[in-house]
Amino acid sequence: MSGLAFLIPIALGLGILGLAAFFWAMKRGQFEDLDGAAQRILIDEEDEEER
């Protein structure tokens, strides 16, 4: 039972830390352009140097 008293606060702390990191990323604009990164790999670069 003493193991639960140790593990539950750690689990709650990690959950709060993850939620804080998510909100920080939202505030910094990390999730603004989700489709742009997915489509960027499909665009051929015409001005790319030939190897």
mmCIF file as gemmi writes it, N, C-alpha and C atoms, coordinates in Angstrom:
data_model
loop_
_atom_site.group_PDB
_atom_site.id
_atom_site.type_symbol
_atom_site.label_atom_id
_atom_site.label_alt_id
_atom_site.label_comp_id
_atom_site.label_asym_id
_atom_site.label_entity_id
_atom_site.label_seq_id
_atom_site.pdbx_PDB_ins_code
_atom_site.Cartn_x
_atom_site.Cartn_y
_atom_site.Cartn_z
_atom_site.occupancy
_atom_site.B_iso_or_equiv
_atom_site.pdbx_formal_charge
_atom_site.auth_seq_id
_atom_site.auth_asym_id
_atom_site.pdbx_PDB_model_num
ATOM 1 N N . MET Axp A 1 ? 0.815 -1.196 0 1 0 ? 1 A 1
ATOM 2 C CA . MET Axp A 1 ? 0 0 0 1 0 ? 1 A 1
ATOM 3 C C . MET Axp A 1 ? 0.859 1.261 0 1 0 ? 1 A 1
ATOM 4 N N . SER Axp A 2 ? 2.038 1.197 0.605 1 0 ? 2 A 1
ATOM 5 C CA . SER Axp A 2 ? 2.897 2.378 0.639 1 0 ? 2 A 1
ATOM 6 C C . SER Axp A 2 ? 3.462 2.682 -0.747 1 0 ? 2 A 1
ATOM 7 N N . GLY Axp A 3 ? 3.514 1.659 -1.608 1 0 ? 3 A 1
ATOM 8 C CA . GLY Axp A 3 ? 3.961 1.889 -2.978 1 0 ? 3 A 1
ATOM 9 C C . GLY Axp A 3 ? 2.999 2.779 -3.748 1 0 ? 3 A 1
ATOM 10 N N . LEU Axp A 4 ? 1.698 2.608 -3.5 1 0 ? 4 A 1
ATOM 11 C CA . LEU Axp A 4 ? 0.701 3.459 -4.154 1 0 ? 4 A 1
ATOM 12 C C . LEU Axp A 4 ? 0.806 4.902 -3.683 1 0 ? 4 A 1
ATOM 13 N N . ALA Axp A 5 ? 1.124 5.095 -2.424 1 0 ? 5 A 1
ATOM 14 C CA . ALA Axp A 5 ? 1.281 6.455 -1.894 1 0 ? 5 A 1
ATOM 15 C C . ALA Axp A 5 ? 2.465 7.147 -2.554 1 0 ? 5 A 1
ATOM 16 N N . PHE Axp A 6 ? 3.38 6.395 -3.076 1 0 ? 6 A 1
ATOM 17 C CA . PHE Axp A 6 ? 4.547 6.944 -3.76 1 0 ? 6 A 1
ATOM 18 C C . PHE Axp A 6 ? 4.278 7.122 -5.26 1 0 ? 6 A 1
ATOM 19 N N . LEU Axp A 7 ? 3.578 6.161 -5.872 1 0 ? 7 A 1
ATOM 20 C CA . LEU Axp A 7 ? 3.393 6.172 -7.318 1 0 ? 7 A 1
ATOM 21 C C . LEU Axp A 7 ? 2.269 7.092 -7.798 1 0 ? 7 A 1
ATOM 22 N N . ILE Axp A 8 ? 1.217 7.234 -7.025 1 0 ? 8 A 1
ATOM 23 C CA . ILE Axp A 8 ? 0.093 8.081 -7.451 1 0 ? 8 A 1
ATOM 24 C C . ILE Axp A 8 ? 0.508 9.546 -7.589 1 0 ? 8 A 1
ATOM 25 N N . PRO Axp A 9 ? 1.215 10.157 -6.633 1 0 ? 9 A 1
ATOM 26 C CA . PRO Axp A 9 ? 1.648 11.548 -6.845 1 0 ? 9 A 1
ATOM 27 C C . PRO Axp A 9 ? 2.61 11.698 -8.03 1 0 ? 9 A 1
ATOM 28 N N . ILE Axp A 10 ? 3.444 10.701 -8.255 1 0 ? 10 A 1
ATOM 29 C CA . ILE Axp A 10 ? 4.35 10.767 -9.404 1 0 ? 10 A 1
ATOM 30 C C . ILE Axp A 10 ? 3.555 10.737 -10.704 1 0 ? 10 A 1
ATOM 31 N N . ALA Axp A 11 ? 2.551 9.863 -10.789 1 0 ? 11 A 1
ATOM 32 C CA . ALA Axp A 11 ? 1.72 9.776 -11.989 1 0 ? 11 A 1
ATOM 33 C C . ALA Axp A 11 ? 0.941 11.068 -12.213 1 0 ? 11 A 1
ATOM 34 N N . LEU Axp A 12 ? 0.404 11.64 -11.158 1 0 ? 12 A 1
ATOM 35 C CA . LEU Axp A 12 ? -0.32 12.903 -11.285 1 0 ? 12 A 1
ATOM 36 C C . LEU Axp A 12 ? 0.618 14.04 -11.7 1 0 ? 12 A 1
ATOM 37 N N . GLY Axp A 13 ? 1.8 14.05 -11.129 1 0 ? 13 A 1
ATOM 38 C CA . GLY Axp A 13 ? 2.779 15.081 -11.5 1 0 ? 13 A 1
ATOM 39 C C . GLY Axp A 13 ? 3.19 14.98 -12.954 1 0 ? 13 A 1
ATOM 40 N N . LEU Axp A 14 ? 3.408 13.762 -13.447 1 0 ? 14 A 1
ATOM 41 C CA . LEU Axp A 14 ? 3.766 13.592 -14.858 1 0 ? 14 A 1
ATOM 42 C C . LEU Axp A 14 ? 2.617 13.973 -15.782 1 0 ? 14 A 1
ATOM 43 N N . GLY Axp A 15 ? 1.389 13.687 -15.347 1 0 ? 15 A 1
ATOM 44 C CA . GLY Axp A 15 ? 0.224 14.092 -16.133 1 0 ? 15 A 1
ATOM 45 C C . GLY Axp A 15 ? 0.093 15.601 -16.226 1 0 ? 15 A 1
ATOM 46 N N . ILE Axp A 16 ? 0.292 16.266 -15.118 1 0 ? 16 A 1
ATOM 47 C CA . ILE Axp A 16 ? 0.227 17.734 -15.106 1 0 ? 16 A 1
ATOM 48 C C . ILE Axp A 16 ? 1.366 18.325 -15.931 1 0 ? 16 A 1
ATOM 49 N N . LEU Axp A 17 ? 2.543 17.718 -15.847 1 0 ? 17 A 1
ATOM 50 C CA . LEU Axp A 17 ? 3.681 18.183 -16.638 1 0 ? 17 A 1
ATOM 51 C C . LEU Axp A 17 ? 3.406 18.026 -18.142 1 0 ? 17 A 1
ATOM 52 N N . GLY Axp A 18 ? 2.828 16.908 -18.532 1 0 ? 18 A 1
ATOM 53 C CA . GLY Axp A 18 ? 2.482 16.698 -19.932 1 0 ? 18 A 1
ATOM 54 C C . GLY Axp A 18 ? 1.42 17.67 -20.416 1 0 ? 18 A 1
ATOM 55 N N . LEU Axp A 19 ? 0.423 17.935 -19.581 1 0 ? 19 A 1
ATOM 56 C CA . LEU Axp A 19 ? -0.619 18.895 -19.934 1 0 ? 19 A 1
ATOM 57 C C . LEU Axp A 19 ? -0.048 20.302 -20.051 1 0 ? 19 A 1
ATOM 58 N N . ALA Axp A 20 ? 0.863 20.662 -19.168 1 0 ? 20 A 1
ATOM 59 C CA . ALA Axp A 20 ? 1.504 21.973 -19.237 1 0 ? 20 A 1
ATOM 60 C C . ALA Axp A 20 ? 2.357 22.095 -20.508 1 0 ? 20 A 1
ATOM 61 N N . ALA Axp A 21 ? 3.049 21.021 -20.882 1 0 ? 21 A 1
ATOM 62 C CA . ALA Axp A 21 ? 3.842 21.049 -22.108 1 0 ? 21 A 1
ATOM 63 C C . ALA Axp A 21 ? 2.949 21.182 -23.333 1 0 ? 21 A 1
ATOM 64 N N . PHE Axp A 22 ? 1.799 20.532 -23.321 1 0 ? 22 A 1
ATOM 65 C CA . PHE Axp A 22 ? 0.855 20.649 -24.433 1 0 ? 22 A 1
ATOM 66 C C . PHE Axp A 22 ? 0.339 22.069 -24.568 1 0 ? 22 A 1
ATOM 67 N N . PHE Axp A 23 ? -0.068 22.68 -23.457 1 0 ? 23 A 1
ATOM 68 C CA . PHE Axp A 23 ? -0.564 24.052 -23.518 1 0 ? 23 A 1
ATOM 69 C C . PHE Axp A 23 ? 0.54 25.031 -23.907 1 0 ? 23 A 1
ATOM 70 N N . TRP Axp A 24 ? 1.767 24.772 -23.487 1 0 ? 24 A 1
ATOM 71 C CA . TRP Axp A 24 ? 2.891 25.615 -23.883 1 0 ? 24 A 1
ATOM 72 C C . TRP Axp A 24 ? 3.106 25.534 -25.395 1 0 ? 24 A 1
ATOM 73 N N . ALA Axp A 25 ? 3.015 24.329 -25.944 1 0 ? 25 A 1
ATOM 74 C CA . ALA Axp A 25 ? 3.179 24.158 -27.385 1 0 ? 25 A 1
ATOM 75 C C . ALA Axp A 25 ? 2.033 24.818 -28.144 1 0 ? 25 A 1
ATOM 76 N N . MET Axp A 26 ? 0.829 24.755 -27.608 1 0 ? 26 A 1
ATOM 77 C CA . MET Axp A 26 ? -0.308 25.423 -28.241 1 0 ? 26 A 1
ATOM 78 C C . MET Axp A 26 ? -0.101 26.937 -28.258 1 0 ? 26 A 1
ATOM 79 N N . LYS Axp A 27 ? 0.406 27.472 -27.154 1 0 ? 27 A 1
ATOM 80 C CA . LYS Axp A 27 ? 0.624 28.916 -27.052 1 0 ? 27 A 1
ATOM 81 C C . LYS Axp A 27 ? 1.717 29.38 -28.003 1 0 ? 27 A 1
ATOM 82 N N . ARG Axp A 28 ? 2.734 28.546 -28.232 1 0 ? 28 A 1
ATOM 83 C CA . ARG Axp A 28 ? 3.848 28.888 -29.111 1 0 ? 28 A 1
ATOM 84 C C . ARG Axp A 28 ? 3.522 28.666 -30.581 1 0 ? 28 A 1
ATOM 85 N N . GLY Axp A 29 ? 2.348 28.09 -30.905 1 0 ? 29 A 1
ATOM 86 C CA . GLY Axp A 29 ? 1.934 27.925 -32.289 1 0 ? 29 A 1
ATOM 87 C C . GLY Axp A 29 ? 2.479 26.674 -32.967 1 0 ? 29 A 1
ATOM 88 N N . GLN Axp A 30 ? 2.767 25.645 -32.223 1 0 ? 30 A 1
ATOM 89 C CA . GLN Axp A 30 ? 3.329 24.425 -32.8 1 0 ? 30 A 1
ATOM 90 C C . GLN Axp A 30 ? 2.316 23.653 -33.631 1 0 ? 30 A 1
ATOM 91 N N . PHE Axp A 31 ? 1.032 23.862 -33.405 1 0 ? 31 A 1
ATOM 92 C CA . PHE Axp A 31 ? -0.002 23.09 -34.082 1 0 ? 31 A 1
ATOM 93 C C . PHE Axp A 31 ? -0.8 23.941 -35.061 1 0 ? 31 A 1
ATOM 94 N N . GLU Axp A 32 ? -0.24 25.019 -35.538 1 0 ? 32 A 1
ATOM 95 C CA . GLU Axp A 32 ? -0.969 25.917 -36.419 1 0 ? 32 A 1
ATOM 96 C C . GLU Axp A 32 ? -1.161 25.339 -37.825 1 0 ? 32 A 1
ATOM 97 N N . ASP Axp A 33 ? -0.129 24.766 -38.403 1 0 ? 33 A 1
ATOM 98 C CA . ASP Axp A 33 ? -0.188 24.305 -39.789 1 0 ? 33 A 1
ATOM 99 C C . ASP Axp A 33 ? 0.097 22.806 -39.85 1 0 ? 33 A 1
ATOM 100 N N . LEU Axp A 34 ? -0.921 22.009 -39.575 1 0 ? 34 A 1
ATOM 101 C CA . LEU Axp A 34 ? -0.728 20.567 -39.548 1 0 ? 34 A 1
ATOM 102 C C . LEU Axp A 34 ? -0.641 19.974 -40.95 1 0 ? 34 A 1
ATOM 103 N N . ASP Axp A 35 ? -1.366 20.549 -41.908 1 0 ? 35 A 1
ATOM 104 C CA . ASP Axp A 35 ? -1.364 20.008 -43.268 1 0 ? 35 A 1
ATOM 105 C C . ASP Axp A 35 ? -0.138 20.448 -44.058 1 0 ? 35 A 1
ATOM 106 N N . GLY Axp A 36 ? 0.44 21.566 -43.721 1 0 ? 36 A 1
ATOM 107 C CA . GLY Axp A 36 ? 1.582 22.083 -44.472 1 0 ? 36 A 1
ATOM 108 C C . GLY Axp A 36 ? 2.788 21.164 -44.418 1 0 ? 36 A 1
ATOM 109 N N . ALA Axp A 37 ? 3.09 20.637 -43.257 1 0 ? 37 A 1
ATOM 110 C CA . ALA Axp A 37 ? 4.243 19.746 -43.127 1 0 ? 37 A 1
ATOM 111 C C . ALA Axp A 37 ? 4.006 18.434 -43.859 1 0 ? 37 A 1
ATOM 112 N N . ALA Axp A 38 ? 2.779 17.962 -43.858 1 0 ? 38 A 1
ATOM 113 C CA . ALA Axp A 38 ? 2.469 16.704 -44.55 1 0 ? 38 A 1
ATOM 114 C C . ALA Axp A 38 ? 2.553 16.877 -46.064 1 0 ? 38 A 1
ATOM 115 N N . GLN Axp A 39 ? 2.178 18.031 -46.566 1 0 ? 39 A 1
ATOM 116 C CA . GLN Axp A 39 ? 2.2 18.249 -48.007 1 0 ? 39 A 1
ATOM 117 C C . GLN Axp A 39 ? 3.554 18.736 -48.493 1 0 ? 39 A 1
ATOM 118 N N . ARG Axp A 40 ? 4.379 19.255 -47.611 1 0 ? 40 A 1
ATOM 119 C CA . ARG Axp A 40 ? 5.678 19.786 -47.997 1 0 ? 40 A 1
ATOM 120 C C . ARG Axp A 40 ? 6.593 18.7 -48.558 1 0 ? 40 A 1
ATOM 121 N N . ILE Axp A 41 ? 6.444 17.47 -48.086 1 0 ? 41 A 1
ATOM 122 C CA . ILE Axp A 41 ? 7.313 16.407 -48.591 1 0 ? 41 A 1
ATOM 123 C C . ILE Axp A 41 ? 6.901 15.963 -49.986 1 0 ? 41 A 1
ATOM 124 N N . LEU Axp A 42 ? 5.702 16.332 -50.418 1 0 ? 42 A 1
ATOM 125 C CA . LEU Axp A 42 ? 5.235 15.931 -51.742 1 0 ? 42 A 1
ATOM 126 C C . LEU Axp A 42 ? 5.606 16.942 -52.821 1 0 ? 42 A 1
ATOM 127 N N . ILE Axp A 43 ? 6.021 18.137 -52.429 1 0 ? 43 A 1
ATOM 128 C CA . ILE Axp A 43 ? 6.338 19.195 -53.386 1 0 ? 43 A 1
ATOM 129 C C . ILE Axp A 43 ? 7.748 18.991 -53.913 1 0 ? 43 A 1
ATOM 130 N N . ASP Axp A 44 ? 7.884 18.962 -55.239 1 0 ? 44 A 1
ATOM 131 C CA . ASP Axp A 44 ? 9.197 18.858 -55.852 1 0 ? 44 A 1
ATOM 132 C C . ASP Axp A 44 ? 9.869 20.225 -55.878 1 0 ? 44 A 1
ATOM 133 N N . GLU Axp A 45 ? 11.096 20.252 -55.451 1 0 ? 45 A 1
ATOM 134 C CA . GLU Axp A 45 ? 11.866 21.498 -55.464 1 0 ? 45 A 1
ATOM 135 C C . GLU Axp A 45 ? 12.493 21.639 -56.854 1 0 ? 45 A 1
ATOM 136 N N . GLU Axp A 46 ? 12.084 22.636 -57.599 1 0 ? 46 A 1
ATOM 137 C CA . GLU Axp A 46 ? 12.595 22.832 -58.953 1 0 ? 46 A 1
ATOM 138 C C . GLU Axp A 46 ? 13.96 23.478 -58.959 1 0 ? 46 A 1
ATOM 139 N N . ASP Axp A 47 ? 14.262 24.294 -57.967 1 0 ? 47 A 1
ATOM 140 C CA . ASP Axp A 47 ? 15.546 24.99 -57.942 1 0 ? 47 A 1
ATOM 141 C C . ASP Axp A 47 ? 16.613 24.197 -57.18 1 0 ? 47 A 1
ATOM 142 N N . GLU Axp A 48 ? 16.349 22.943 -56.961 1 0 ? 48 A 1
ATOM 143 C CA . GLU Axp A 48 ? 17.295 22.095 -56.238 1 0 ? 48 A 1
ATOM 144 C C . GLU Axp A 48 ? 18.465 21.727 -57.164 1 0 ? 48 A 1
ATOM 145 N N . GLU Axp A 49 ? 19.661 21.751 -56.625 1 0 ? 49 A 1
ATOM 146 C CA . GLU Axp A 49 ? 20.832 21.403 -57.427 1 0 ? 49 A 1
ATOM 147 C C . GLU Axp A 49 ? 20.802 19.924 -57.788 1 0 ? 49 A 1
ATOM 148 N N . GLU Axp A 50 ? 21.21 19.623 -59.017 1 0 ? 50 A 1
ATOM 149 C CA . GLU Axp A 50 ? 21.244 18.229 -59.458 1 0 ? 50 A 1
ATOM 150 C C . GLU Axp A 50 ? 22.52 17.585 -58.948 1 0 ? 50 A 1
ATOM 151 N N . ARG Axp A 51 ? 22.434 16.336 -58.576 1 0 ? 51 A 1
ATOM 152 C CA . ARG Axp A 51 ? 23.581 15.629 -58.015 1 0 ? 51 A 1
ATOM 153 C C . ARG Axp A 51 ? 24.3 14.855 -59.061 1 0 ? 51 A 1
